[in-house]
């Protein structure tokens, strides 16, 4: 067994090495071509010319010039190693490597009436050994920022995200779902300091398969908010949100909630940007008063640009999350996070992020004859490096570790992921 694992790890390292060579291989011909093709130019220079003056560039230029339409297609690819495909808590874990291919585009059109936009991305995942886990995910979005009259701004948007999950994972965290979000809001600038907003949001989540279909639901939210600039660098925010949650099959989970957010955003001393909100959250489960909840939700986000090359951020979020765990309708999620980016050179940027989430499920459930409230702690740490090879290619290397510790050991897991990828704006 030890020999097989050693061999598997060696093969994984070899494949990662080949992936690095694949993503960075275009650099080497440039050094060779400098000596061999002094008149014709290097291979990379020829590709630069094609990307800047080729047919795709000409079509994009004509569309923007003649119709005000800006289209940006792109292609992303990556090679990833994961130490725990199925997020198994203990025992033999399944390692694997997978390729990802993600073609996509975004488009915008600007006129005197406002701006409309469209974006789409497909993600194709191909596992090396676990071929039955291959997935095709996709996301689609459209938005419009319109100006129907002076002082008014109408915002409309829709977003669709479809994502699959590896077999085995749904027993822990079902991901084979389709999310659709529709937003509409009307914003009115009363004067240079006071702004009002009236809006509506519809969110729907549908799980595939009979096992989790009962957790599919619709959420409708109506809100009104106001913003007032109390000083040069400070704006006060206040509002009211009314929401309903309707499950397709399990009406006992239906709920109605009220939120009363207040907050401020602006600039603190030493150049620290802040955005802070706190809200009283009152939720009533229609089936029984015993499931009523009263929390203080909210968030705070801090950002600071230390130097021209270095930026840091940190924050906290507390929010309710619809649950798929037994009869626990909702979980209380509290997340602390921090991140740092540093540009080592004009072409090289480093990234670091860390987070901790406590997920407290509000209702007790019986597992293995024991009735207990589930309580999870999720830890995540990631480091990454981006290298702008040319304007038309960005290579990235990322490492990420995730761990979940639960008071129910069935839900514990640790996963290490290493990714080598490239993004090509066309």
C-alpha positions as CSV (number, residue, x, y, z in Angstrom):
1,X,0.0,0.0,0.0
2,X,2.8,2.4,0.9
3,X,4.5,1.7,-2.5
4,X,1.3,2.4,-4.4
5,X,0.8,5.7,-2.6
6,X,4.4,6.7,-3.2
7,X,4.1,5.9,-6.8
8,X,0.8,7.8,-7.1
9,X,2.3,10.9,-5.4
10,X,5.3,10.7,-7.7
11,X,3.1,10.5,-10.8
12,X,1.1,13.5,-9.4
13,X,4.3,15.6,-9.0
14,X,5.4,14.6,-12.6
15,X,2.0,15.7,-14.0
16,X,2.2,19.0,-12.1
17,X,5.7,19.6,-13.4
18,X,4.5,18.9,-17.0
19,X,1.6,21.3,-16.4
20,X,4.0,24.1,-15.3
21,X,6.1,23.4,-18.4
22,X,2.9,23.6,-20.5
23,X,1.7,26.9,-19.1
24,X,5.2,28.6,-19.0
25,X,6.5,26.9,-22.2
26,X,5.9,29.9,-24.3
27,X,8.5,31.8,-22.5
28,X,11.4,29.6,-23.6
29,X,10.9,30.0,-27.3
30,X,11.4,33.8,-26.9
31,X,15.0,33.4,-25.6
32,X,15.8,31.0,-28.5
33,X,14.1,33.1,-31.1
34,X,16.0,36.2,-30.1
35,X,19.1,34.6,-31.5
36,X,17.5,32.8,-34.4
37,X,15.0,35.2,-35.7
38,X,16.4,38.7,-35.2
39,X,14.7,39.9,-38.5
40,X,11.4,38.2,-38.3
41,X,10.9,38.8,-34.7
42,X,10.3,36.4,-31.8
43,X,7.5,33.9,-31.6
44,X,6.0,35.8,-28.8
45,X,6.2,39.0,-30.8
46,X,4.3,37.3,-33.6
47,X,1.6,36.2,-31.3
48,X,1.5,39.8,-29.9
49,X,0.9,41.1,-33.4
50,X,-1.8,38.5,-34.0
51,X,-3.6,39.3,-30.7
52,X,-3.4,43.1,-31.3
53,X,-4.1,43.1,-35.1
54,X,-5.6,39.7,-35.9
55,X,-9.2,39.1,-37.0
56,X,-10.6,38.9,-33.5
57,X,-9.1,42.3,-32.6
58,X,-10.4,43.8,-35.9
59,X,-13.9,42.5,-35.3
60,X,-13.9,43.8,-31.7
61,X,-12.7,47.2,-32.9
62,X,-15.4,47.4,-35.6
63,X,-18.2,46.4,-33.2
64,X,-17.1,49.1,-30.6
65,X,-16.6,51.8,-33.2
66,X,-19.9,51.2,-35.2
67,X,-22.3,50.0,-32.5
68,X,-20.7,50.9,-29.2
69,X,-20.5,47.2,-28.3
70,X,-17.5,46.0,-26.4
71,X,-16.9,42.3,-26.4
72,X,-14.2,40.5,-24.4
73,X,-13.9,36.8,-25.0
74,X,-11.4,34.7,-22.9
75,X,-10.2,31.2,-22.3
76,X,-9.0,29.7,-19.0
77,X,-7.4,26.4,-18.4
78,X,-5.9,24.7,-15.4
79,X,-4.4,21.5,-14.0
80,X,-5.4,20.7,-10.4
81,X,-4.4,18.1,-7.8
82,X,-6.8,17.4,-4.9
83,X,-6.0,15.2,-1.9
84,X,-9.6,14.4,-1.0
85,X,-12.0,14.2,-4.0
86,X,-15.0,13.2,-2.0
87,X,-14.3,15.1,1.2
88,X,-14.1,11.9,3.2
89,X,-13.6,12.4,7.0
90,X,-11.3,9.5,7.7
91,X,-9.9,6.3,6.2
92,X,-8.4,5.9,2.7
93,X,-8.9,9.2,0.8
94,X,-9.2,9.4,-3.0
95,X,-6.6,11.6,-4.6
96,X,-6.9,12.7,-8.2
97,X,-5.8,15.2,-10.8
98,X,-8.2,17.1,-13.1
99,X,-8.1,19.4,-16.0
100,X,-10.4,22.4,-16.3
101,X,-11.3,24.3,-19.4
102,X,-13.4,27.5,-19.1
103,X,-14.3,29.5,-22.3
104,X,-16.3,32.6,-21.7
105,X,-17.0,36.2,-22.7
106,X,-18.4,39.5,-21.4
107,X,-20.0,42.2,-23.4
108,X,-21.2,45.8,-22.7
109,X,-23.1,48.4,-24.7
110,X,-23.2,52.0,-23.6
111,X,-25.5,54.7,-24.9
112,X,-27.1,57.9,-23.6
113,X,-29.8,55.8,-22.0
114,X,-27.4,53.8,-19.9
115,X,-25.4,50.6,-20.0
116,X,-26.4,47.0,-20.6
117,X,-24.1,43.9,-20.2
118,X,-23.9,40.2,-20.8
119,X,-21.5,37.5,-19.5
120,X,-21.2,33.8,-19.9
121,X,-18.7,31.1,-18.7
122,X,-18.6,27.4,-19.1
123,X,-16.4,25.2,-16.9
124,X,-15.5,21.7,-18.1
125,X,-13.9,19.4,-15.5
126,X,-12.2,16.2,-16.5
127,X,-10.8,13.9,-13.8
128,X,-7.8,11.8,-14.6
129,X,-8.9,8.6,-12.7
130,X,-12.4,9.3,-11.5
131,X,-13.9,9.8,-14.9
132,X,-17.4,9.4,-13.6
133,X,-17.0,12.7,-11.8
134,X,-16.5,14.7,-14.9
135,X,-18.8,17.8,-14.9
136,X,-19.9,20.6,-17.1
137,X,-20.9,23.7,-15.1
138,X,-21.9,27.1,-16.4
139,X,-22.8,30.6,-15.4
140,X,-24.8,33.3,-17.2
141,X,-25.6,36.9,-16.3
142,X,-27.2,40.0,-17.8
143,X,-27.7,43.5,-16.4
144,X,-28.9,46.9,-17.3
145,X,-28.2,50.3,-15.7
146,X,-30.7,52.7,-17.2
147,X,-31.4,56.4,-16.7
148,X,-35.2,56.9,-17.5
149,X,-35.2,60.5,-16.2
150,X,-33.1,63.0,-14.4
151,X,-32.2,61.9,-11.0
152,X,-33.5,58.3,-11.5
153,X,-31.4,55.2,-12.1
154,X,-33.1,51.9,-12.9
155,X,-31.0,48.7,-12.3
156,X,-32.1,45.3,-13.6
157,X,-30.1,42.1,-13.5
158,X,-30.4,38.3,-13.7
159,X,-27.8,35.6,-12.9
160,X,-27.9,31.9,-13.4
161,X,-25.3,29.5,-11.9
162,X,-25.4,25.7,-12.5
163,X,-22.9,23.6,-10.7
164,X,-22.5,19.9,-10.2
165,X,-20.9,17.9,-7.4
166,X,-18.7,14.8,-7.2
167,X,-20.5,11.6,-6.3
168,X,-20.2,11.0,-2.6
169,X,-20.0,14.7,-1.7
170,X,-23.8,15.2,-1.7
171,X,-23.9,13.1,1.5
172,X,-22.0,15.8,3.2
173,X,-22.7,19.0,1.2
174,X,-25.1,18.8,-1.8
175,X,-23.8,21.0,-4.6
176,X,-25.6,19.6,-7.7
177,X,-27.8,22.7,-7.9
178,X,-29.1,25.5,-10.1
179,X,-29.3,29.0,-8.7
180,X,-31.2,31.9,-10.4
181,X,-31.2,35.5,-9.0
182,X,-33.3,38.3,-10.4
183,X,-32.9,41.9,-9.1
184,X,-34.7,45.1,-9.8
185,X,-34.3,48.5,-8.1
186,X,-35.2,52.1,-8.7
187,X,-32.7,54.7,-7.3
188,X,-33.6,58.4,-6.9
189,X,-31.1,61.1,-6.0
190,X,-33.1,63.6,-3.9
191,X,-30.1,65.9,-3.8
192,X,-26.3,65.6,-3.8
193,X,-26.3,64.1,-0.3
194,X,-29.5,62.1,-0.1
195,X,-30.4,59.0,-2.2
196,X,-33.3,56.6,-1.9
197,X,-33.7,53.1,-3.3
198,X,-36.7,50.8,-3.7
199,X,-36.0,47.2,-4.8
200,X,-37.0,43.6,-5.3
201,X,-34.9,40.4,-5.4
202,X,-36.0,36.8,-6.3
203,X,-33.7,33.9,-5.6
204,X,-34.4,30.3,-6.4
205,X,-32.3,27.2,-5.8
206,X,-33.1,23.8,-7.3
207,X,-31.3,20.6,-6.3
208,X,-31.0,17.8,-8.8
209,X,-32.1,14.3,-7.8
210,X,-34.8,12.9,-5.6
211,X,-32.7,12.9,-2.4
212,X,-32.3,16.7,-2.0
213,X,-35.1,17.9,-4.2
214,X,-37.2,18.6,-1.1
215,X,-34.7,21.3,-0.1
216,X,-35.3,23.4,-3.3
217,X,-36.8,26.8,-2.5
218,X,-37.8,30.3,-3.7
219,X,-36.9,33.5,-1.8
220,X,-38.6,36.8,-2.5
221,X,-37.3,40.0,-0.9
222,X,-38.7,43.5,-1.0
223,X,-36.6,46.4,0.4
224,X,-36.3,50.1,0.8
225,X,-33.1,51.9,1.7
226,X,-31.8,55.4,2.1
227,X,-28.3,56.8,2.0
228,X,-27.3,60.2,3.4
229,X,-23.8,61.8,3.2
230,X,-23.2,63.2,6.6
231,X,-19.6,64.3,6.0
232,X,-17.1,64.4,3.2
233,X,-15.9,60.8,3.8
234,X,-18.9,59.3,5.6
235,X,-22.3,58.0,4.4
236,X,-25.1,56.7,6.6
237,X,-27.3,53.8,5.4
238,X,-30.7,52.7,6.8
239,X,-33.5,50.5,5.5
240,X,-36.1,47.8,5.8
241,X,-36.3,44.3,4.1
242,X,-39.2,42.0,4.0
243,X,-38.7,38.5,2.7
244,X,-40.5,35.2,2.2
245,X,-39.0,31.7,1.8
246,X,-41.1,29.0,0.1
247,X,-40.0,25.4,-0.2
248,X,-41.3,23.5,-3.2
249,X,-42.1,20.3,-1.4
250,X,-41.6,20.9,2.3
251,X,-44.0,23.6,3.4
252,X,-43.1,23.2,7.1
253,X,-39.8,25.0,6.2
254,X,-41.6,28.1,4.8
255,X,-40.7,31.3,6.6
256,X,-41.1,35.0,6.6
257,X,-38.4,37.4,7.8
258,X,-37.9,41.1,8.6
259,X,-34.5,42.9,8.5
260,X,-33.7,46.5,9.7
261,X,-30.2,47.3,8.5
262,X,-28.3,50.4,9.6
263,X,-24.7,51.2,8.7
264,X,-22.0,53.5,7.5
265,X,-19.3,53.5,4.9
266,X,-16.4,55.9,4.0
267,X,-12.8,56.6,4.9
268,X,-11.2,56.4,8.3
269,X,-7.8,58.0,9.3
270,X,-4.7,56.5,7.7
271,X,-6.5,55.8,4.5
272,X,-8.6,52.8,5.8
273,X,-11.8,52.3,3.7
274,X,-14.7,50.8,5.7
275,X,-18.2,49.5,5.0
276,X,-20.1,48.4,8.1
277,X,-23.7,47.3,8.6
278,X,-25.7,45.7,11.4
279,X,-29.3,44.5,11.2
280,X,-31.9,43.1,13.5
281,X,-33.1,39.8,11.8
282,X,-36.5,38.4,12.8
283,X,-37.6,35.1,11.3
284,X,-40.8,33.3,11.8
285,X,-41.3,29.7,10.6
286,X,-44.8,29.3,9.4
287,X,-45.2,25.8,10.7
288,X,-44.4,26.4,14.4
289,X,-43.5,29.3,16.7
290,X,-40.8,27.2,18.3
291,X,-38.6,27.9,15.2
292,X,-38.7,31.7,15.5
293,X,-35.3,33.3,15.4
294,X,-34.0,36.8,16.4
295,X,-30.4,37.6,15.5
296,X,-28.2,40.6,14.9
297,X,-26.7,40.0,11.5
298,X,-24.3,42.3,9.7
299,X,-20.9,42.8,8.2
300,X,-17.8,44.9,8.4
301,X,-15.2,45.2,5.6
302,X,-11.9,47.1,6.0
303,X,-9.4,47.8,3.2
304,X,-6.1,49.7,3.1
305,X,-3.6,50.3,0.4
306,X,-0.3,50.2,2.4
307,X,1.9,51.1,-0.6
308,X,1.5,51.3,-4.3
309,X,2.4,47.6,-4.4
310,X,0.7,46.2,-1.3
311,X,-3.0,46.1,-0.2
312,X,-4.6,44.4,2.8
313,X,-8.2,43.7,3.8
314,X,-10.1,42.1,6.7
315,X,-13.7,41.7,7.8
316,X,-16.5,39.8,9.5
317,X,-19.9,38.6,8.2
318,X,-22.8,37.1,10.1
319,X,-25.7,35.8,8.1
320,X,-28.5,33.1,8.1
321,X,-28.0,30.3,5.5
322,X,-30.7,27.9,4.4
323,X,-29.7,24.4,5.4
324,X,-29.9,21.0,3.8
325,X,-29.0,19.2,7.0
326,X,-31.9,17.0,8.3
327,X,-34.6,19.2,10.0
328,X,-32.3,22.2,10.7
329,X,-34.0,24.8,8.6
330,X,-31.3,27.4,8.9
331,X,-27.7,27.9,10.1
332,X,-26.1,30.9,11.8
333,X,-22.9,31.5,9.9
334,X,-20.1,33.8,11.3
335,X,-17.0,34.3,9.2
336,X,-13.8,36.2,9.9
337,X,-11.5,36.7,6.9
338,X,-8.3,38.5,5.9
339,X,-6.4,38.9,2.7
340,X,-3.2,40.5,1.3
341,X,-2.0,41.2,-2.2
342,X,1.5,42.4,-3.2
343,X,2.9,43.3,-6.6
344,X,6.6,42.1,-6.6
345,X,7.2,43.4,-10.1
346,X,5.0,45.0,-12.8
347,X,4.3,41.4,-14.0
348,X,4.3,39.4,-10.8
349,X,1.6,39.6,-8.1
350,X,1.3,37.5,-4.9
351,X,-1.9,36.7,-3.0
352,X,-2.8,35.4,0.4
353,X,-6.1,34.8,2.2
354,X,-7.3,33.1,5.4
355,X,-10.7,32.6,6.9
356,X,-12.6,30.9,9.7
357,X,-16.3,30.2,9.7
358,X,-18.4,29.0,12.6
359,X,-21.6,27.3,11.3
360,X,-24.2,26.8,14.1
361,X,-27.3,24.8,13.1
362,X,-30.2,26.0,15.0
363,X,-32.3,22.8,15.4
364,X,-31.3,19.5,16.9
365,X,-31.1,16.4,14.8
366,X,-30.8,12.7,15.6
367,X,-27.7,11.0,14.1
368,X,-26.8,7.4,15.1
369,X,-29.3,7.5,18.0
370,X,-27.8,10.7,19.5
371,X,-29.8,14.0,19.4
372,X,-27.5,17.0,19.2
373,X,-27.2,20.4,17.6
374,X,-24.6,20.3,14.9
375,X,-21.8,22.9,15.1
376,X,-19.1,23.2,12.5
377,X,-15.8,25.1,12.3
378,X,-14.4,25.7,8.8
379,X,-10.9,26.8,8.2
380,X,-9.3,27.9,4.9
381,X,-6.0,29.2,3.8
382,X,-4.8,30.0,0.3
383,X,-1.6,31.4,-1.3
384,X,-1.2,32.3,-5.0
385,X,1.1,33.8,-7.6
386,X,0.1,35.5,-10.8
387,X,2.5,36.1,-13.6
388,X,1.6,38.3,-16.6
389,X,3.5,36.5,-19.3
390,X,2.2,38.9,-22.0
391,X,-0.9,41.0,-22.3
392,X,-2.7,38.0,-23.7
393,X,-1.6,35.4,-21.1
394,X,-1.6,35.3,-17.3
395,X,-0.3,32.3,-15.6
396,X,-1.2,31.5,-12.0
397,X,-0.1,29.0,-9.3
398,X,-2.4,28.4,-6.3
399,X,-2.3,26.3,-3.2
400,X,-5.3,25.9,-0.9
401,X,-6.1,23.9,2.2
402,X,-9.6,23.5,3.7
403,X,-10.6,21.8,6.9
404,X,-13.9,21.3,8.7
405,X,-14.1,20.3,12.3
406,X,-17.6,19.3,13.5
407,X,-19.0,18.1,16.8
408,X,-20.3,15.3,14.6
409,X,-17.2,13.6,13.2
410,X,-19.1,12.3,10.1
411,X,-18.8,15.8,8.7
412,X,-15.0,16.3,9.3
413,X,-12.7,16.5,6.4
414,X,-9.4,18.0,5.2
415,X,-8.6,18.8,1.6
416,X,-5.4,20.1,0.0
417,X,-5.5,21.5,-3.6
418,X,-2.7,22.6,-5.9
419,X,-3.6,24.4,-9.1
420,X,-1.5,25.6,-12.1
421,X,-3.6,27.6,-14.6
422,X,-3.6,30.2,-17.4
423,X,-6.0,32.9,-18.6
424,X,-5.9,34.1,-22.2
425,X,-8.0,37.2,-23.0
426,X,-8.8,37.0,-26.7
